[in-house]
Amino acid sequence: MTSIPYTGARALQRLATRTRLIRAVLSAAIVALVLAAAASARHPRLDRQPIISPQAGGVVVLDFSASITSDTYSRIHETLQELVARGGRYGLVLFSNTAYEALPPGSPASALEPIVRYFALPATTSPGEQPTFPTNPWSASFTSGTEISNGLDLARTIETANHVKHPAVVLISDLADDPNDFQRLNTVLNEYQVEGFRLRVIALNADPTDVQRFKGLINKASSIVAAGVTGSNPSAVAQARTSFPTLLVVLAVAVAVLLGVTEVRAARLTWGPEPAQGDR
């Protein structure tokens, strides 16, 4: 015999259906909350956001031309430190009168750290010696004239090849472009506008005339700021910190509460001996 007839089974059918419905609703809610908690843990909120939105797939275009002198190095150092401290993911293009891709798109901002050191004076030097900037690997064979169009055009090509939905570029330059490059630069910036590229320019001790000329070439989706505006002390840029995960804690508590409710309201019926008279 596999079952015992019970005359009250019909009366329990309605309760059983309601219990199954409650179990289904609570189970779906628990799964949704667990997925939301996992997403919240994967994307912690920082006290400072990346300079380019993480969804933008940005490219940093860094000026290595001969017009970038040691007087400007501290500005470059501060700007790169700020990029590293804020996090995010970037590609990197270096340019002079030519341009090349130094880091592929999607590289973590920390990948810029090996370059940062070339723009920082050593903390200690030999007695009687003045501190000097380290010799970078580009100064002898790469550093030459300034053709900003080459750097921006390569960044545009990279973004287009990667089918980025919201392309964005950060140009770090003194904006002292070669006059022979003006016409091509204007063409490239027109393509930026047509293709919806967002351009942010960080000017390195730029001449006011160059800044005004550049402002006349870019659209409202672009901006120019002086290096150092986003940071404070170039030698001590604070690392970005995550805030307390309030949402994650709330979701975890909600999951725990729903699990408890599930056990209380939707537990399976159990059979046992009838309780004694004094236990009722």
C-alpha positions as CSV (number, residue, x, y, z in Angstrom):
1,M,0.0,0.0,0.0
2,T,1.5,3.3,-1.1
3,S,-1.1,5.8,0.2
4,I,-3.8,6.0,2.9
5,P,-7.2,7.3,2.0
6,Y,-8.2,10.5,3.8
7,T,-11.6,12.0,3.6
8,G,-10.4,15.6,4.3
9,A,-8.0,15.7,1.3
10,R,-10.3,17.9,-0.8
11,A,-10.4,20.5,2.0
12,L,-6.6,20.6,2.0
13,Q,-6.3,21.0,-1.8
14,R,-6.9,24.7,-1.6
15,L,-4.4,25.2,1.1
16,A,-1.8,23.1,-0.9
17,T,-2.4,25.3,-4.0
18,R,-1.9,28.4,-2.0
19,T,1.3,27.0,-0.4
20,R,2.7,26.2,-3.9
21,L,1.9,29.7,-5.1
22,I,3.6,31.3,-2.1
23,R,6.6,29.0,-2.5
24,A,6.9,30.0,-6.2
25,V,6.6,33.8,-5.5
26,L,9.1,33.6,-2.6
27,S,11.6,31.5,-4.6
28,A,11.4,34.0,-7.6
29,A,11.9,36.9,-5.2
30,I,14.9,35.2,-3.6
31,V,16.6,34.5,-6.9
32,A,16.0,38.1,-8.1
33,L,17.5,39.5,-4.9
34,V,20.5,37.1,-5.1
35,L,21.2,38.2,-8.7
36,A,20.9,41.9,-7.6
37,A,23.3,41.4,-4.7
38,A,25.8,39.7,-7.0
39,A,25.6,42.6,-9.5
40,S,26.0,45.1,-6.6
41,A,29.1,43.4,-5.3
42,R,30.6,43.2,-8.8
43,H,30.3,47.0,-9.3
44,P,31.2,48.7,-6.1
45,R,30.7,52.5,-5.9
46,L,33.9,54.6,-5.7
47,D,34.2,57.9,-3.9
48,R,35.7,59.2,-7.2
49,Q,34.5,58.1,-10.6
50,P,36.8,57.5,-13.6
51,I,37.5,60.5,-15.8
52,I,35.8,58.6,-18.6
53,S,32.7,56.5,-17.9
54,P,33.5,52.8,-17.7
55,Q,30.9,52.2,-20.4
56,A,32.7,54.6,-22.8
57,G,35.6,52.4,-23.7
58,G,37.9,55.4,-23.7
59,V,41.3,56.0,-25.2
60,V,43.9,58.3,-23.7
61,V,46.0,60.2,-26.3
62,L,49.3,61.4,-24.8
63,D,51.5,64.1,-26.4
64,F,55.2,63.0,-26.5
65,S,56.4,65.7,-28.9
66,A,59.5,67.8,-28.5
67,S,57.5,70.8,-27.2
68,I,56.7,68.8,-24.0
69,T,59.6,69.9,-21.9
70,S,60.6,69.0,-18.3
71,D,58.6,72.0,-17.1
72,T,55.5,70.2,-18.2
73,Y,56.5,66.8,-16.8
74,S,55.0,67.4,-13.4
75,R,51.6,68.2,-15.0
76,I,51.8,64.9,-17.0
77,H,52.8,63.1,-13.8
78,E,49.8,64.5,-11.9
79,T,47.4,63.8,-14.7
80,L,48.4,60.2,-15.2
81,Q,48.4,59.6,-11.4
82,E,44.8,60.9,-11.4
83,L,43.8,58.5,-14.2
84,V,45.4,55.6,-12.3
85,A,43.8,56.7,-8.9
86,R,40.3,57.0,-10.4
87,G,40.5,53.6,-12.1
88,G,38.5,52.7,-15.1
89,R,39.7,51.1,-18.4
90,Y,41.5,52.8,-21.3
91,G,43.5,52.3,-24.4
92,L,46.6,54.5,-24.8
93,V,47.9,56.2,-27.9
94,L,51.3,58.1,-27.8
95,F,51.9,60.6,-30.5
96,S,54.5,63.1,-31.8
97,N,54.5,63.7,-35.6
98,T,53.4,60.0,-35.8
99,A,51.2,58.0,-33.4
100,Y,51.1,54.4,-32.2
101,E,48.9,52.3,-29.9
102,A,50.8,51.6,-26.6
103,L,47.9,49.9,-24.7
104,P,44.9,48.2,-26.2
105,P,41.4,49.4,-25.3
106,G,40.0,48.0,-22.1
107,S,43.4,48.0,-20.3
108,P,43.0,48.7,-16.6
109,A,44.1,52.2,-15.5
110,S,46.8,50.6,-13.4
111,A,48.6,49.7,-16.7
112,L,49.6,53.4,-17.0
113,E,51.7,53.2,-13.8
114,P,54.9,52.1,-15.7
115,I,54.7,55.3,-17.7
116,V,54.0,57.6,-14.7
117,R,57.5,57.0,-13.3
118,Y,59.2,58.7,-16.3
119,F,57.6,62.0,-15.3
120,A,58.5,62.0,-11.6
121,L,61.7,63.3,-10.1
122,P,63.6,60.7,-8.0
123,A,63.0,60.9,-4.3
124,T,66.8,60.6,-3.5
125,T,69.9,61.6,-5.5
126,S,73.6,61.4,-4.9
127,P,75.1,64.3,-2.9
128,G,75.8,67.4,-5.0
129,E,73.6,66.2,-7.9
130,Q,70.4,67.9,-9.0
131,P,67.4,65.5,-9.4
132,T,66.6,64.8,-13.1
133,F,63.8,63.1,-14.7
134,P,64.4,59.5,-15.9
135,T,65.3,59.1,-19.5
136,N,62.1,57.7,-21.2
137,P,62.3,55.2,-24.0
138,W,60.6,57.6,-26.5
139,S,62.8,60.7,-26.3
140,A,65.6,59.5,-28.6
141,S,63.6,57.9,-31.5
142,F,60.0,58.9,-31.2
143,T,59.8,62.5,-29.9
144,S,59.7,65.0,-32.7
145,G,57.2,67.5,-34.0
146,T,53.5,67.9,-32.9
147,E,50.7,66.6,-35.1
148,I,47.7,66.2,-32.9
149,S,45.6,65.0,-35.8
150,N,47.6,61.8,-35.9
151,G,47.0,60.9,-32.3
152,L,43.3,61.7,-32.4
153,D,42.7,60.0,-35.7
154,L,44.4,56.8,-34.5
155,A,42.2,56.9,-31.3
156,R,39.1,57.3,-33.5
157,T,40.2,54.3,-35.7
158,I,40.7,52.1,-32.6
159,E,37.3,53.1,-31.1
160,T,35.6,52.5,-34.5
161,A,37.3,49.1,-35.0
162,N,36.1,48.0,-31.5
163,H,32.5,49.1,-32.2
164,V,32.3,51.2,-29.1
165,K,28.8,52.5,-28.6
166,H,29.7,55.7,-26.7
167,P,33.3,56.5,-27.9
168,A,35.3,58.9,-25.7
169,V,38.9,60.2,-25.9
170,V,41.1,62.1,-23.4
171,L,43.7,64.2,-25.1
172,I,46.7,65.2,-22.9
173,S,48.7,67.8,-24.7
174,D,50.1,71.3,-24.6
175,L,48.1,72.0,-27.8
176,A,51.1,73.5,-29.6
177,D,50.2,71.9,-32.9
178,D,52.3,72.2,-36.0
179,P,50.7,74.9,-38.3
180,N,50.9,72.4,-41.2
181,D,48.6,70.1,-39.2
182,F,45.8,72.6,-38.6
183,Q,43.7,71.7,-41.7
184,R,43.9,67.9,-41.0
185,L,43.2,68.5,-37.3
186,N,40.1,70.4,-38.3
187,T,39.0,67.5,-40.5
188,V,39.6,64.9,-37.8
189,L,37.6,66.9,-35.2
190,N,34.8,67.3,-37.7
191,E,34.7,63.5,-37.9
192,Y,34.6,63.4,-34.1
193,Q,31.4,65.5,-34.2
194,V,29.8,63.6,-37.0
195,E,30.5,60.2,-35.4
196,G,29.5,61.3,-31.9
197,F,32.9,61.1,-30.2
198,R,33.2,62.8,-26.8
199,L,36.5,64.5,-26.4
200,R,38.0,65.8,-23.2
201,V,41.2,67.8,-23.5
202,I,43.6,68.2,-20.5
203,A,45.9,71.1,-21.4
204,L,49.5,71.0,-20.3
205,N,50.7,74.6,-19.6
206,A,49.1,75.5,-22.9
207,D,49.4,78.9,-24.5
208,P,46.1,80.8,-24.2
209,T,46.1,81.3,-28.0
210,D,46.4,77.6,-28.6
211,V,43.5,77.0,-26.1
212,Q,41.2,79.5,-27.8
213,R,42.0,78.1,-31.3
214,F,41.3,74.6,-30.1
215,K,38.0,75.6,-28.4
216,G,36.9,77.0,-31.8
217,L,37.4,73.5,-33.3
218,I,35.5,71.3,-30.8
219,N,31.8,71.0,-30.3
220,K,29.7,71.2,-27.1
221,A,30.2,67.5,-26.4
222,S,33.9,68.3,-25.7
223,S,35.7,70.2,-23.1
224,I,39.1,71.6,-22.2
225,V,40.5,71.8,-18.7
226,A,43.9,72.7,-17.4
227,A,46.0,69.9,-16.0
228,G,45.8,69.7,-12.3
229,V,42.1,70.9,-12.0
230,T,40.9,67.4,-11.1
231,G,43.7,66.7,-8.7
232,S,45.4,68.5,-5.8
233,N,48.9,67.5,-4.9
234,P,50.8,65.9,-7.8
235,S,53.0,63.9,-5.4
236,A,50.2,62.5,-3.4
237,V,47.0,61.7,-5.3
238,A,44.7,59.8,-3.0
239,Q,43.6,56.4,-4.3
240,A,39.9,56.0,-5.0
241,R,38.1,54.1,-2.2
242,T,34.9,52.1,-2.3
243,S,32.0,53.4,-0.1
244,F,30.2,51.2,2.4
245,P,28.1,48.7,0.4
246,T,24.7,49.7,1.9
247,L,22.7,48.3,-1.0
248,L,24.6,44.9,-0.8
249,V,23.9,44.7,2.9
250,V,20.2,45.5,2.4
251,L,19.8,42.9,-0.3
252,A,21.6,40.3,1.8
253,V,19.2,41.0,4.7
254,A,16.2,40.8,2.4
255,V,17.3,37.4,1.1
256,A,17.7,36.2,4.7
257,V,14.3,37.4,5.7
258,L,12.6,35.8,2.6
259,L,14.4,32.5,3.4
260,G,12.9,32.7,6.9
261,V,9.5,33.5,5.6
262,T,9.7,30.6,3.1
263,E,10.5,28.2,5.9
264,V,7.6,29.5,8.1
265,R,4.9,30.0,5.5
266,A,5.7,27.4,2.8
267,A,7.1,24.5,4.7
268,R,5.9,21.0,3.8
269,L,3.3,19.3,6.0
270,T,4.7,16.7,8.4
271,W,2.8,13.9,10.0
272,G,3.3,12.7,13.6
273,P,1.6,11.4,16.7
274,E,-1.2,13.5,18.1
275,P,0.1,15.7,20.9
276,A,-0.8,14.8,24.4
277,Q,-3.8,16.7,26.1
278,G,-1.5,18.8,28.2
279,D,0.6,19.8,25.2
280,R,-2.3,21.3,23.2
